[in-house]
Amino acid sequence: MSHDAVPPVNGEAEVLDAAGSLVEAFGAHDTAAYFASFAPDATFLFHTHDRPLRSREAYRELWTSWEQDGFQVVSCASSDRHVQVLTDDVAVFTHRVHTVVRTGAAEESLDERETIVFRREAGGRWSAVHEHLSPMAVS
């Protein structure tokens, strides 16, 4: 590499920030900020849903139906965070997520693992383009 060449940007800290904002918005049930974290063409695989969701809009429609049934996120805590920066524009974020949700009057605690693929958009912003949620293995 010549002395004038600029090394590729390591996006690890930026991806951790983007993931943190996404998790924070989810945990606060801030629907607008949460869905703004995803690209319009994002896809979603949830162990709690019978089929893949092929767009942010499809997920938003499902979310709205959950809210109509009394769904609300009470809290969300992320741990065991890891980022793999694959290219200057693609990174994979994995973590363990503990969520408390309310469905009507009842609260439920969920322990899950999640993988979120991020893509760097024009302007440098990292957007989530794929989310896969799995239940934590019982040991």
Protein Blocks (a to p, Z undefined) as FASTA:
>chain_A
ZZkbccdddfklmmmmmmmmmmmmmmnopaklmmmmpcfkbccddfkbcbdcfbfklmmm
mmmmmmmnopacfbdcdehiacddfbfmbccddddddddddehjbccddddddddddddd
ehhiacdfbdcddddddZZ
